[in-house]
């Protein structure tokens, strides 16, 4: 494996541009190539980050077979995640897949099997699990600062997607729940040590963008642990433009309140001790930390903190949430959604 690691970006949109910016500051990586729907789009991003290869999806094999490429970042539209990740694994490359992992459990299992067969890594890109304020919150919970956890709520909200394909049922496969709810679900699982989720209930609606899409733009989900502890998520494309990424965790001895956009983490204990918890200066959304961790794991042969198996677990919960919203009742896990091609179909077919 080369050093620095050669990285290829599949997709030349917003997320790949953010990846390219982060990777430019990491000594252990260099962007070697970009693939996009159009060669022109790939060439623009490749020029920005000094990559020598720029191909459209019809020429993807040329990028995947390049000996200078060690790691492939799958940042394409949701519908293509599984295809691109499987092809990269079969080409012998480590793979980082942007959330959501894919659209069906069958696809997820095929991705895991391809990675295992090739002996390559499959990392699930959930940046909140690497954002310094959230990591500090996890440390406080693990240290027992809140006592026994009674409930938690995580919110991800903004005014709507930055790219037109998100509004498209076929290309996205789901709306605000699939786009933002995956953040909240994995954040809460990870914060509490990835406990087993027993039941999922959800309410979905299209409250603001019905003129643009049939997809849900507002989602409320409750995950119930085996002991009955509720974990709640709120995901919305119908909020104001400033957006929200926040966390509240209630415990028997206090509570944590986190505002990621403001960079604030507050501990409020029932004994009267209330204070702001210091976090890293200039701490961002975790993408740089996430990529650093994944690349170091690939280089050192370690299993990443967030894997394809985690992405599958999140997808199963998302599928159960869509089914719950359609049925109007809680759905137990494990959940088999049957023969569907898109998560949102479970709700749209109600």
C-alpha positions in Angstrom: 0.0 0.0 0.0 1.4 3.4 -1.0 2.2 6.2 1.4 0.6 8.6 1.2 -2.5 6.6 0.4 -3.9 7.2 -3.0 -7.6 8.2 -2.8 -10.3 8.2 -5.5 -13.5 10.2 -5.2 -16.6 8.8 -6.9 -19.0 11.7 -7.3 -17.9 15.3 -7.8 -20.6 17.1 -5.9 -20.8 18.8 -2.5 -19.6 15.9 -0.3 -16.7 15.1 -2.6 -15.6 18.8 -2.6 -15.7 18.7 1.2 -13.7 15.5 1.2 -11.1 17.0 -1.2 -10.7 20.0 1.0 -10.2 17.9 4.1 -7.8 15.5 2.3 -5.6 18.4 1.1 -4.6 18.9 4.7 -3.8 15.2 5.5 -0.2 14.1 5.0 -1.3 10.4 4.8 -3.4 10.9 1.7 -3.4 12.3 -1.8 -6.4 12.5 -4.2 -5.4 10.5 -7.3 -8.6 10.5 -9.3 -12.2 11.6 -9.6 -15.2 10.0 -11.2 -18.5 11.7 -11.9 -21.6 11.4 -14.2 -19.9 13.8 -16.6 -16.2 13.8 -17.4 -16.3 17.6 -17.2 -17.5 17.6 -13.6 -14.8 15.1 -12.7 -12.2 17.2 -14.4 -13.1 20.3 -12.6 -12.7 18.7 -9.2 -9.6 16.8 -10.2 -8.0 20.0 -11.3 -8.9 21.6 -7.9 -7.2 18.9 -5.9 -4.3 18.0 -8.3 -5.6 14.6 -9.2 -4.3 13.1 -12.4 -7.3 10.9 -13.4 -10.8 12.3 -14.3 -13.4 9.9 -15.7 -17.1 9.6 -16.2 -19.0 6.6 -14.8 -18.7 4.8 -18.1 -14.9 4.8 -17.6 -15.0 3.9 -13.9 -13.0 0.7 -14.3 -10.0 2.8 -15.4 -10.0 4.6 -12.1 -10.6 1.5 -10.0 -7.8 -0.4 -11.7 -5.3 2.4 -11.2 -2.3 1.1 -9.1 -2.0 4.6 -7.5 -5.5 4.2 -5.9 -5.7 2.5 -2.6 -8.9 3.9 -1.2 -12.2 4.7 -2.9 -14.7 7.2 -1.4 -18.2 6.5 -2.6 -20.0 9.9 -2.6 -22.3 9.2 -5.6 -26.1 9.4 -5.5 -27.8 6.9 -3.0 -29.0 4.6 -5.8 -25.4 3.9 -6.9 -23.7 3.4 -3.5 -23.9 -0.4 -3.6 -22.8 -0.7 -7.2 -19.8 1.6 -6.8 -18.7 0.1 -3.4 -18.9 -3.5 -4.7 -16.9 -2.7 -7.8 -14.3 -0.9 -5.8 -14.0 -3.8 -3.3 -13.7 -6.3 -6.2 -10.9 -4.1 -7.6 -9.0 -4.6 -4.3 -9.6 -1.2 -2.9 -10.6 -0.1 0.6 -13.9 1.7 0.6 -15.5 4.6 2.5 -19.2 4.9 1.8 -21.0 8.1 2.5 -24.3 7.8 4.4 -26.8 6.2 3.8 -24.9 2.9 3.2 -27.3 1.9 0.4 -31.0 1.4 -0.2 -31.8 -2.3 0.6 -30.6 -4.9 3.0 -29.7 -7.2 0.1 -27.4 -4.5 -1.3 -25.9 -4.0 2.2 -25.2 -7.7 2.5 -23.6 -7.8 -1.0 -21.3 -4.9 0.0 -20.2 -6.7 3.1 -19.6 -9.9 1.3 -17.6 -8.2 -1.5 -15.4 -6.5 1.1 -14.9 -9.7 3.1 -14.1 -11.7 -0.1 -11.5 -9.1 -1.2 -10.0 -8.7 2.3 -10.5 -4.9 2.1 -12.0 -2.5 4.5 -15.5 -1.1 4.3 -16.0 2.1 6.4 -19.4 3.8 6.9 -19.0 7.6 6.8 -21.0 9.0 9.7 -19.3 12.2 10.5 -21.1 13.1 13.8 -19.4 10.1 15.4 -16.1 11.9 14.8 -17.1 15.5 15.6 -15.1 16.6 18.7 -18.1 18.0 20.6 -20.0 14.7 20.1 -17.0 12.7 21.0 -16.6 14.7 24.3 -20.3 14.1 25.0 -19.7 10.3 24.6 -16.8 10.4 27.0 -18.9 12.1 29.6 -21.7 9.6 29.3 -19.2 6.7 29.5 -17.6 8.3 32.6 -21.0 8.2 34.3 -21.4 12.0 34.5 -25.2 11.7 33.9 -25.8 8.5 35.9 -28.3 6.1 34.3 -29.4 7.3 30.9 -33.2 7.9 30.9 -33.7 9.3 27.4 -31.9 11.1 24.5 -32.9 13.3 21.6 -30.8 14.2 18.5 -32.0 16.7 15.8 -30.7 17.4 12.3 -32.6 20.1 10.4 -32.1 22.5 7.6 -34.2 24.1 4.8 -33.6 21.5 2.1 -31.0 19.7 0.0 -28.2 21.3 -1.9 -28.6 19.2 -5.0 -31.6 18.4 -7.2 -31.2 14.6 -7.1 -32.2 14.5 -3.4 -35.8 15.4 -4.4 -36.0 12.5 -6.8 -37.6 9.3 -5.5 -35.6 7.0 -7.8 -32.2 8.5 -7.2 -32.4 9.3 -3.5 -34.7 6.5 -2.3 -36.0 8.5 0.7 -36.3 12.1 1.9 -35.3 13.8 5.2 -35.4 10.6 7.2 -32.9 8.8 4.9 -30.8 11.9 4.4 -30.7 13.3 7.9 -32.2 10.6 10.1 -29.3 8.3 9.5 -27.1 10.9 11.2 -29.3 11.0 14.3 -29.8 7.2 14.5 -26.2 6.3 14.3 -25.1 9.2 16.6 -27.5 7.9 19.4 -26.4 4.3 18.9 -22.8 5.2 19.0 -23.1 7.6 22.0 -24.6 4.8 24.1 -22.2 2.0 23.0 -24.4 0.7 20.2 -27.1 -1.1 22.3 -29.7 -3.3 20.7 -32.8 -1.4 19.4 -36.0 -3.4 20.2 -38.7 -1.3 18.5 -39.0 1.6 16.1 -41.9 4.0 15.7 -42.1 7.0 13.3 -44.2 9.8 12.0 -43.4 11.2 8.5 -44.9 14.1 6.6 -44.3 16.4 3.6 -45.0 19.8 5.2 -43.1 22.3 3.1 -41.8 20.9 -0.2 -44.8 19.1 -1.6 -44.5 21.1 -4.8 -41.1 19.6 -5.4 -41.2 16.0 -4.2 -43.3 13.1 -3.0 -40.6 12.4 -0.4 -41.0 13.2 3.3 -39.4 16.4 4.4 -40.1 16.0 8.1 -39.5 12.9 10.3 -39.9 12.0 14.0 -38.6 8.6 15.1 -38.4 6.9 18.4 -36.0 4.0 19.0 -36.9 1.9 22.1 -34.1 0.0 23.7 -34.6 -3.4 25.3 -35.0 -1.9 28.7 -37.6 0.6 27.4 -35.2 3.7 27.2 -36.5 6.0 24.4 -34.1 7.6 21.9 -35.8 10.2 19.8 -34.7 11.8 16.5 -36.0 14.7 14.6 -35.0 15.1 10.9 -36.3 17.9 8.7 -35.8 19.7 5.4 -38.5 22.1 6.5 -36.5 24.2 9.0 -35.0 27.6 8.5 -31.8 28.1 6.4 -29.5 28.2 9.5 -30.2 24.6 10.3 -29.7 22.6 13.6 -27.5 19.8 14.9 -28.3 19.3 18.5 -28.3 16.7 21.3 -30.0 16.4 24.6 -29.3 13.4 26.9 -31.2 13.0 30.2 -29.7 11.0 33.0 -30.6 10.1 36.6 -27.9 12.6 37.8 -28.0 15.3 35.1 -28.3 16.2 31.5 -26.1 17.1 28.5 -27.0 19.8 25.9 -25.0 20.1 22.7 -25.3 22.6 19.9 -22.9 21.6 17.2 -23.3 24.8 15.1 -22.5 27.0 18.1 -19.7 24.6 19.2 -21.2 24.4 22.7 -21.5 21.5 25.1 -23.2 22.1 28.5 -23.3 19.7 31.5 -26.2 20.4 33.9 -26.0 18.2 37.0 -28.8 17.8 39.5 -26.5 18.7 42.3 -26.3 22.2 41.0 -23.1 21.9 39.0 -23.8 23.5 35.6 -21.0 24.4 33.2 -19.8 24.6 29.6 -17.5 21.7 28.7 -14.4 22.7 26.7 -14.1 21.2 23.3 -11.4 21.6 20.7 -11.0 25.1 19.4 -12.5 25.4 15.9 -14.0 21.9 16.1 -16.0 21.2 13.0 -18.4 18.6 11.8 -16.0 15.7 12.0 -15.2 15.0 8.3 -11.5 15.6 8.7 -11.3 13.5 11.8 -13.5 10.8 10.2 -11.2 10.6 7.1 -8.1 10.6 9.2 -9.4 7.7 11.3 -10.5 5.6 8.3 -7.2 6.1 6.4 -5.1 5.2 9.5 -7.2 2.1 10.0 -6.7 1.0 6.4 -3.0 1.7 6.6 -2.5 -0.1 9.9 -4.9 -3.0 9.2 -7.4 -2.0 12.0 -11.2 -2.2 12.0 -12.7 1.3 11.8 -15.0 2.6 14.6 -17.8 2.8 11.9 -18.1 -0.1 9.5 -20.3 -1.4 6.8 -22.1 -3.5 9.5 -23.0 -0.3 11.3 -24.3 1.2 8.1 -26.5 -1.9 7.6 -27.8 -1.7 11.2 -28.8 2.0 10.6 -30.5 1.0 7.3 -32.5 -1.7 9.0 -33.7 0.9 11.5 -34.6 3.4 8.8 -36.6 0.7 6.9 -38.5 -0.1 10.1 -39.2 3.6 10.6 -40.7 3.9 7.1 -42.8 0.8 7.7 -43.9 2.2 11.1 -45.0 5.5 9.6 -47.1 3.6 7.0 -48.7 1.2 9.6 -49.2 3.7 12.4 -47.6 1.3 14.9 -44.2 0.4 16.4 -42.2 -2.1 14.3 -40.0 -4.6 16.2 -36.4 -5.5 15.2 -35.1 -7.4 13.4 -37.1 -6.3 10.5 -37.5 -7.8 7.0 -39.0 -5.3 4.6 -39.6 -7.8 1.9 -38.9 -7.2 -1.8 -38.5 -3.4 -2.0 -36.0 -1.3 -4.0 -36.2 2.0 -2.1 -36.8 2.6 1.6 -39.5 5.2 1.0 -41.6 2.8 -0.9 -42.7 1.3 2.4 -44.3 4.6 3.2 -45.4 5.8 -0.2 -47.4 2.6 -0.8 -49.5 3.1 2.4 
